[in-house]
Amino acid sequence: MTDNNRGSLNEVELPLTVVIGRTALTLQDVADLKPDSIVALAARADEPLEICVSGKVIATGELCEGEGGPDTLAIRILDIHQDAA
């Protein structure tokens, strides 16, 4: 592969998803959701978040304030999974 081709590949955008927790709801529970409903997640508030690319966990991180100030969110990378690098 030429350097020019590699450069083009480096410009490809990949979807990044941050997972804060998971749960399962019955169809009835989903139908009953309304504003102010609270859905419990199978995660603790102090646990690292999963950072996924194309459905694969590549790293863990924590929420932090974004560059835009206190009204914005960002994620601080804590660990890169070795098999993802």
FENWOMO-V432594 format. One record per helix or strand. SS is the DSSP state (@ for helix, = for strand). FROM is the first residue (numbers start at 1). TO is the last residue. If there is no record, write none. Layout:
# FENWOMO-V432594
SS_FROM_TO ; SS_FROM_TO
This chain:
# FENWOMO-V432594
@_3_9 ; =_16_19 ; @_27_31 ; =_49_53 ; =_56_66 ; =_69_80 ; @_82_84
